[in-house]
Structure formats: structure tokens, C-alpha cells
């Protein structure tokens, strides 16, 4: 009876501790007053952002807020270079990664508006002889429209091969020849694809007869007032660009990809805020796209987003979309690359938006927490991205449960050792007990999974939950070792 009581106390205390820590991440945002002045929310950010940066070990952050179609706040926190102590500033251009896709989609719809291409046509029609590599699926199904909404059947692509700004790298066509191989029937369903947008880059170059970066600079970025943005590295950008930082906290120097349309944009948070305003027809007078084309960008094109359905409702042309409880529609996109994470969320109807750029791959729960606060401030229901916070609460609960079970196992082993009632089994003894074999199998399986995870270049779970997933791995390792010791001993 006494032993059972002790186990219950250990379990309750451990789970309670981790649950309280998890809820602390989510609940503080409830203190934000809806529709409070910008200065009040800015004060909240100045308090909240550094705390979250410390929790998730994020070196630097740049933020911009839009209200009523105007930029009302910009701020930078932390460091662009931790070793040198150089501070992050709002005018520093940062890699925004896949936010690039939203900007690229504007270029494609601009060409469609001008009658230079048709979204329903096969992309090959506009490539002047360049053909998709041979595959088991018909290339005619790879239409411009399907490339825009990730339903063309193309793979994600290589996200690990990086090139320094002065390093030779393959041409766009050479890259696409190796990567643009259909892996499923075009139109079958959503499959997020950098390769698809890189194919759009080639199409833009062929249709316009201009370099992609030059075309985007002069026809999209500058007309939208994005003067501190570019798809091409320059000496100015190299001199001021922050370093990125990996999940392990290692610095990453500036780098390039052979492709630019899917993730090559460099921009400030304020410029991305200007881009968000351009997509608000009720508040913007930009002349790059007419209102019907902007609305087409936001129109849902897919029935299911797979794993992305956990946080978004649909995908349009270069934008994720979701409906809030009051009927308003939010549009957004994030970006992730080696050393970087970015996100913008906008509600075109109300003129509200937030832009969050970070130089760390540990930022998804950080971004989700700020989105949670922003939504409360604007009077919106919590965005789908805030489910990451609920997922983190759940993961901390699992960590607490595993920790409690492990502590109980360790306490039982220590008690038996102290009483002299525990010894390792010998080879002569019967070790083929089903329960013992089961325990050994469980412990070894967990250790094998953990070793596999340790050897991976990229793990989705670790990226989304950079702190709690590490605790999960540590507790799982401790549990499996305690279980293995217990199963190899007899009392």
C-alpha cells in the first residue's frame, strides 16, 4: 500500500509539473485586450518576445504589424550574429524562404492578366522545347494552375544542398532536369513542391525573355514598394545579412540555391508587410494586379492538404487560407530553410497582418505563440497555427507521463538493490519468459528508434517542437534503459 501511494505521488507530481509548464506557454496570451491600442500590444511584444526567444534559444527576430492597411509597428530583437554581438535591426534583409512562393504567384498571375499565358495550359507549352524528364505519368497534366497550387505531382525537391554566394552551382535547367520527375498523377492531390515553383521560375524567364530576379525586382517588388527585397544576392545584402542558426544552434553563413522562385527571396519584415498590404484590395492602390486576380490568389484550389490540414484549411495560388469563426478569411505562408524560419498572416478584409522573420530553425512554436496573441488583439479566433501550441501541451503531457513511469521504475530498482533482492539473471537461468522478452524488445526498439532519429538530417517533430521533443527523446531513452535493466534482473 505504501509503495502504491509513493508511485501515485511521483506520477501525479511529475505530470502536474510538465502540464503546468506546458500551459504556461499558452495561457499568458489571454491577458491581451482585444482592440487595445497598438502601443499596448507593442509593449506586450517587447515583454513576450524576449522571453520566448530565451525559451526556444532563438538568436534574432524581426516583426512588423499592419492595421487598417497601414504598417503601425516594426521592431527587431536579439542578434544577427551571436558571436560578434551584432544586434538585429529592422532594416536587415533576411531569408524569407517559402514566402517567396506567394510573391512568385503574383508574377504568374500578372503574366496571365497580360494574356501572355493561360493557367489551364500545360507548362511545357511555354518552355520553348524544354521537356519534363521522363516518368510514368503524362506531362500534359502539369498545368500552370496545378504548379501554383501544388497539385502537379512533382516532389518536394532537394532542400539540403546549399551554395555560398561566390560558389559555382548548376543552372536552373540542370537542376530541374534532375528534380522535376513526376512521382504521382498530376491532379491527384496536394503535395507541397519546391520543384513546381522552380518550374514556374523557368517559365517566367522563357515567357518574358528576362532573368527571373531582374523581372521580379522591376515588375513586382519595386512597384509594390519592396525596395529592400531581392531574389538575387548583392554586395549590399551580403554586408548586412544576418547569420542563420540551425536546430543545434550552429551558425549558417549566407547561401544560395540554383532556384529562386520557391525560396530565394531576401527581404525585410517591413517589405513583407508591404506585400501583405498589396494583397488587401480595400486598402491598397497598387497597380500590379487587379482585384479579381488578387481574389483568385486566395481562392481554394485543393480538397485536402495532408499533414498541413492540421493548421490550414486550403491552398490557393501561393497562399494558405483558413476561415475564422466569424466568417473572415485569413491568408498566410511560412518559410523554413537551413537556419531560417518566417511567417506572415493577413486578413485582407480587415486590413490586419503580422510578419515574423527569425534567423533560427527553432521558431515554429515561437511563431505560433505570437500569432495567438496577435489574433486575440485583432479580435479573431485563434489561427490554425496555434494548434502547434496545443500539440506542444500534449507532448509535454506525454513527457511527464514517461518521466513519471521512468521514476517509478528507477525507484523500484533502487529499493530492490537496497534490500539486496535484485541481481542480474545468469545465462543458465530461464530468460525466455514472455514478459521478459516483451520488455527487452520494447526497450531495444525504443533505443533503435532514437538512434535512427539522431542520425537524420531533418525531423519534422524536432522542427515543430524543438524543446519538448528533446525532452521526449531524453525521457524515452531513460525509460528504455530503466526498463532494460529491470528486465535483465530478477528479484
C-alpha positions in Angstrom: 0.0 0.0 0.0 2.8 2.4 0.9 4.6 1.6 -2.4 1.5 2.2 -4.4 1.0 5.5 -2.7 4.5 6.6 -3.4 4.1 5.7 -7.1 0.9 7.7 -7.3 2.6 10.7 -5.7 5.6 10.6 -8.1 3.3 10.2 -11.1 0.9 13.0 -10.1 3.7 15.4 -9.2 5.7 14.7 -12.5 2.7 15.0 -14.8 1.5 18.1 -12.9 4.8 19.8 -13.2 5.1 19.2 -17.0 1.4 20.1 -17.6 1.9 23.4 -15.7 5.0 24.2 -17.7 3.0 23.5 -20.9 0.0 25.6 -20.0 2.3 28.5 -19.1 3.3 28.6 -22.8 -0.3 29.0 -23.9 -2.3 30.9 -21.2 -0.4 34.3 -20.9 -1.7 35.5 -24.3 -5.2 35.6 -22.7 -4.2 38.8 -20.9 -4.1 40.7 -24.2 -7.0 43.2 -24.5 -8.9 42.8 -27.8 -8.8 46.0 -29.9 -6.4 47.7 -27.5 -4.1 50.5 -28.8 -1.1 49.5 -30.9 1.2 50.8 -28.1 -0.3 48.3 -25.7 0.2 45.4 -28.0 3.8 46.6 -28.8 4.5 46.7 -25.0 3.2 43.1 -24.8 5.6 42.1 -27.6 8.5 43.8 -26.0 7.9 41.7 -22.9 6.8 38.4 -24.5 9.2 38.1 -27.5 12.5 38.1 -25.4 11.1 35.5 -23.0 10.1 33.2 -25.9 13.4 33.8 -27.6 15.2 32.7 -24.5 12.9 29.6 -24.1 13.5 28.4 -27.6 17.0 29.7 -28.0 16.3 32.0 -31.0 19.1 34.5 -31.7 17.2 37.1 -33.7 13.7 38.2 -34.7 12.2 41.0 -36.9 8.5 41.8 -36.6 6.1 44.1 -38.5 2.4 44.8 -37.8 -0.3 46.0 -40.2 -3.6 47.5 -39.0 -6.2 49.1 -41.2 -3.9 48.6 -44.2 -1.0 50.6 -42.7 2.2 49.5 -41.1 1.9 50.6 -37.5 4.8 48.8 -35.8 8.2 47.3 -36.7 10.8 46.1 -34.2 13.8 43.8 -34.1 15.0 41.7 -31.2 18.2 39.8 -30.3 21.2 39.2 -32.5 22.1 38.9 -36.2 25.4 37.4 -35.1 25.7 36.0 -31.7 29.5 35.6 -31.7 30.2 39.2 -32.7 27.3 40.6 -30.7 25.9 42.4 -33.7 22.2 43.3 -33.0 19.3 42.5 -35.2 17.8 45.6 -36.8 14.6 46.2 -38.8 16.5 47.2 -42.0 18.4 43.9 -42.2 17.3 41.8 -45.2 16.6 38.2 -44.1 15.9 35.0 -46.0 12.1 34.5 -46.0 12.3 31.1 -47.7 8.9 29.8 -48.9 7.2 33.2 -48.6 8.9 33.5 -51.9 6.2 31.4 -53.4 3.5 33.9 -52.6 5.5 36.6 -54.4 6.2 34.3 -57.4 2.5 33.6 -57.7 1.9 37.4 -58.3 4.3 37.3 -61.2 2.5 34.3 -62.8 -1.0 35.9 -62.4 0.4 39.2 -63.8 1.5 37.4 -66.9 -1.9 35.7 -67.1 -3.6 39.1 -66.8 -1.5 40.4 -69.7 -2.5 37.5 -71.8 1.0 36.0 -72.0 -0.1 32.7 -70.6 -3.1 30.7 -69.7 -3.3 29.0 -66.3 -5.1 25.9 -67.7 -2.3 25.2 -70.3 0.4 22.6 -69.8 3.6 24.3 -68.5 5.6 22.8 -71.3 3.8 24.9 -73.8 5.7 28.0 -72.5 9.1 26.4 -72.1 10.2 26.5 -75.8 11.4 23.0 -76.2 12.4 22.2 -72.7 10.7 19.0 -71.6 9.9 17.4 -68.3 12.2 14.4 -67.6 10.6 11.0 -68.5 8.3 9.5 -65.9 5.3 7.1 -65.6 2.9 10.0 -65.8 1.7 12.3 -68.6 3.4 15.7 -68.6 0.4 17.4 -70.2 -1.2 17.2 -66.8 1.4 19.6 -65.4 -0.5 22.8 -65.9 0.4 26.2 -64.8 -2.6 26.2 -62.4 -1.5 22.9 -60.8 2.0 24.2 -60.3 0.7 27.2 -58.5 -1.4 25.1 -56.0 1.0 22.1 -55.6 -1.2 19.5 -57.3 1.1 18.9 -60.4 2.5 15.6 -59.0 6.1 16.9 -58.5 8.2 16.1 -55.5 9.4 18.4 -52.7 12.9 18.7 -54.1 16.4 18.9 -52.5 16.4 21.3 -49.6 19.8 20.4 -48.2 22.3 21.3 -50.9 23.4 24.9 -50.4 25.9 27.1 -52.3 27.9 30.0 -50.9 27.3 33.3 -52.8 30.5 33.1 -54.8 30.4 29.3 -55.4 29.6 27.8 -58.8 26.3 25.9 -59.0 24.1 24.1 -61.5 21.9 26.2 -63.8 18.1 26.2 -63.2 17.6 23.9 -66.2 20.2 21.5 -65.0 18.6 21.4 -61.6 15.1 20.8 -63.0 16.4 18.1 -65.2 17.3 16.1 -62.1 14.4 17.1 -59.8 11.3 17.7 -62.0 10.3 14.0 -62.2 6.7 13.3 -61.6 6.0 10.9 -58.7 2.2 10.8 -58.9 -0.5 11.5 -61.4 -1.0 15.3 -61.9 -4.2 16.5 -60.3 -4.4 13.5 -57.9 -3.9 15.7 -54.8 -1.9 18.2 -52.9 1.8 17.6 -52.5 3.9 20.6 -51.4 6.6 21.1 -54.1 9.5 23.5 -54.3 10.2 21.9 -57.7 6.8 23.0 -59.0 7.6 26.7 -58.2 11.1 26.3 -59.7 9.5 25.2 -62.9 7.4 28.4 -62.8 10.6 30.3 -62.5 11.9 28.8 -65.7 8.5 29.5 -67.3 8.6 33.2 -66.3 12.1 33.6 -67.7 11.1 32.0 -71.0 7.8 33.9 -71.4 9.4 37.3 -70.5 12.8 36.7 -72.0 14.3 38.2 -68.8 16.3 37.0 -65.9 13.9 35.9 -63.1 15.4 38.1 -60.4 15.5 41.1 -62.7 11.9 40.6 -63.8 10.7 40.2 -60.2 12.6 43.3 -59.0 11.3 45.6 -61.7 7.8 44.2 -62.2 6.7 43.0 -58.8 9.0 44.1 -55.9 9.7 47.7 -56.7 6.1 48.5 -57.9 4.9 47.2 -54.5 7.4 49.4 -52.6 9.6 46.4 -51.6 12.8 48.3 -52.2 14.8 46.3 -49.6 13.9 42.9 -51.2 15.5 40.9 -54.0 15.8 37.4 -55.4 19.5 37.9 -56.0 22.3 38.4 -53.6 24.2 41.7 -53.9 27.2 43.1 -52.1 24.9 45.3 -50.1 22.8 42.3 -48.9 25.9 40.2 -48.1 27.4 43.0 -46.0 24.3 43.4 -43.8 22.6 39.9 -43.9 22.3 38.2 -40.5 23.6 34.7 -39.9 21.1 31.8 -39.7 21.1 29.3 -36.9 20.3 25.6 -37.2 18.3 23.4 -34.7 21.5 22.7 -32.9 22.3 26.4 -32.7 25.2 26.3 -35.2 25.6 29.5 -37.3 24.9 29.3 -41.1 26.6 31.8 -43.4 24.7 33.3 -46.4 23.9 30.8 -49.1 22.1 30.4 -52.4 20.1 27.7 -54.3 20.2 27.2 -58.1 16.5 28.0 -57.9 15.0 31.2 -56.6 11.2 31.2 -57.1 10.4 28.7 -54.3 12.6 30.0 -51.6 15.2 32.6 -52.7 13.7 35.9 -51.7 15.7 38.1 -49.3 13.5 40.8 -47.6 12.9 42.9 -44.5 9.8 42.3 -42.3 8.6 45.8 -43.4 8.8 44.8 -47.0 6.8 41.6 -46.5 4.3 43.8 -44.6 4.0 46.0 -47.7 3.4 42.8 -49.7 0.6 41.9 -47.4 -1.0 45.3 -47.8 -0.8 45.0 -51.6 -3.0 41.9 -51.2 -5.7 43.9 -49.4 -7.9 45.5 -52.2 -9.9 47.5 -49.8 -6.8 49.3 -48.5 -4.2 49.3 -51.3 -3.9 51.2 -54.5 -1.2 49.0 -56.0 -1.4 48.5 -59.8 0.5 45.2 -60.2 -2.6 43.0 -60.1 -6.3 43.9 -60.4 -8.8 42.9 -57.7 -10.1 39.8 -59.5 -6.6 38.4 -59.8 -5.9 39.0 -56.1 -9.1 37.2 -55.2 -8.1 34.4 -57.5 -4.8 34.0 -55.5 -6.9 33.3 -52.4 -9.5 31.0 -53.9 -9.2 27.5 -52.5 -7.9 25.0 -55.1 -7.5 21.8 -53.1 -9.7 19.4 -51.2 -7.1 18.1 -48.7 -3.6 19.4 -47.7 -2.5 16.2 -46.0 -0.4 17.0 -42.8 -0.9 20.7 -43.5 -4.6 20.3 -42.9 -3.8 20.3 -39.2 -3.2 24.1 -39.3 -4.7 25.3 -42.6 -8.0 24.8 -44.5 -6.9 25.2 -48.1 -4.3 26.3 -50.5 -4.9 28.9 -53.3 -2.2 30.2 -55.6 0.9 30.7 -53.4 -1.2 31.2 -50.2 -2.6 29.0 -47.5 -6.1 30.0 -46.5 -8.3 29.4 -43.5 -11.7 30.6 -42.3 -12.1 32.2 -38.8 -15.2 31.6 -36.7 -16.7 35.0 -37.6 -16.5 34.2 -41.3 -13.4 36.2 -42.1 -10.7 34.6 -44.3 -7.0 34.7 -43.4 -4.2 34.1 -45.9 -0.7 33.2 -45.0 2.5 31.5 -45.8 5.6 30.4 -43.9 9.1 29.5 -44.8 11.8 27.2 -43.5 15.3 26.7 -44.6 18.7 25.8 -43.1 19.0 28.4 -40.3 15.8 30.3 -41.0 12.0 30.5 -40.3 9.5 33.0 -41.4 5.7 33.6 -41.5 3.1 36.1 -42.4 -0.6 36.0 -41.6 -3.1 38.5 -43.1 -6.8 39.2 -43.1 -7.4 41.2 -46.3 -10.9 42.1 -45.4 -10.0 44.0 -42.2 -6.5 45.2 -43.2 -4.7 43.3 -40.5 -1.4 41.4 -40.8 1.6 40.3 -38.9 5.1 39.4 -40.2 7.6 37.4 -38.2 11.1 36.7 -39.5 13.6 34.7 -37.5 17.2 33.5 -38.0 16.6 30.2 -36.3 15.1 26.8 -37.2 13.7 26.5 -33.7 10.9 29.0 -34.3 7.5 27.3 -35.1 6.1 27.3 -31.5 7.5 30.8 -31.1 5.7 32.0 -34.2 2.5 30.2 -33.2 2.6 31.9 -29.8 2.9 35.3 -31.3 0.1 34.5 -33.8 -2.1 33.5 -30.9 -1.5 36.9 -29.2 -2.0 38.8 -32.5 -5.3 37.1 -33.2 -6.6 38.0 -29.7 -5.5 41.6 -30.2 -7.4 41.8 -33.5 -10.5 40.0 -32.2 -10.1 36.9 -34.4 -10.5 33.3 -33.3 -7.1 31.5 -32.8 -5.4 30.7 -36.2 -4.8 27.1 -37.1 -1.1 27.6 -36.4 -1.9 27.9 -32.7 -2.7 24.2 -32.7 1.1 23.8 -32.6 0.9 25.2 -29.0 -1.8 22.6 -28.1 0.3 19.9 -29.7 3.2 21.1 -27.5 1.0 20.9 -24.4 0.1 17.4 -25.3 3.7 16.5 -25.9 4.7 17.9 -22.6 2.0 15.7 -21.0 3.5 12.7 -22.7 6.9 13.7 -21.5 5.5 14.0 -18.0 3.9 10.6 -18.2 7.0 8.9 -19.5 9.1 10.7 -16.8 6.8 9.5 -14.1 6.8 5.9 -15.2 10.7 6.1 -15.5 11.0 7.5 -12.0 8.8 4.7 -10.7 10.9 2.1 -12.4 14.1 3.6 -11.1 12.6 3.9 -7.6 11.6 0.2 -7.7 15.1 -0.9 -8.9 16.8 1.2 -6.2 14.5 -0.2 -3.5 15.3 -3.8 -4.5 19.0 -3.1 -4.6 18.9 -1.5 -1.2 17.1 -4.5 0.2 19.5 -6.9 -1.5 16.7 -8.5 -3.5 17.9 -7.7 -7.0 20.5 -9.4 -9.1 21.3 -9.8 -12.8 20.0 -13.0 -14.5 22.6 -15.6 -15.5 22.8 -17.4 -18.8 21.8 -20.7 -17.2 18.5 -19.3 -15.9 15.4 -19.3 -17.8 15.3 -15.9 -19.7 12.7 -16.8 -22.3 9.8 -15.6 -20.2 7.3 -13.9 -22.5 7.0 -10.9 -20.2 10.8 -10.5 -20.1 11.2 -10.9 -23.8 8.5 -8.3 -24.4 10.2 -5.8 -22.1 13.6 -6.3 -23.7 12.0 -6.0 -27.1 10.3 -2.7 -26.2 13.4 -1.2 -24.7 15.6 -2.1 -27.6 13.0 -0.9 -30.1 12.9 2.5 -28.5 16.6 2.8 -28.4 16.8 1.8 -32.1 14.2 4.5 -33.0 16.1 7.1 -31.0 19.3 6.2 -32.7 17.6 6.4 -36.1 16.2 9.8 -35.2 19.6 11.0 -34.1 21.1 10.1 -37.5 18.5 12.0 -39.5 19.4 15.4 -41.1 15.8 16.6 -40.6 13.0 15.5 -38.3 9.6 17.2 -38.6 8.8 16.6 -34.9 12.0 18.2 -33.8 11.4 21.2 -36.0 7.9 21.8 -34.8 8.7 21.1 -31.1 12.3 22.0 -30.7 12.3 21.9 -26.8 9.7 19.4 -25.8 10.8 16.8 -28.5 14.3 16.8 -26.9 12.9 16.2 -23.5 10.8 13.4 -25.1 13.9 11.8 -26.5 15.8 12.1 -23.2 12.9 10.7 -21.2 12.3 7.9 -23.7 16.0 6.9 -23.6 15.9 6.9 -19.8 12.7 4.8 -19.7 14.1 2.3 -22.2 17.3 1.9 -20.2 15.5 1.6 -16.9 13.1 -1.0 -18.5 16.1 -2.9 -20.0 17.9 -3.1 -16.6 14.7 -4.2 -14.9 14.0 -6.9 -17.5 17.6 -8.2 -17.2 17.3 -8.5 -13.4 15.4 -10.7 -11.2 14.2 -10.2 -7.6 
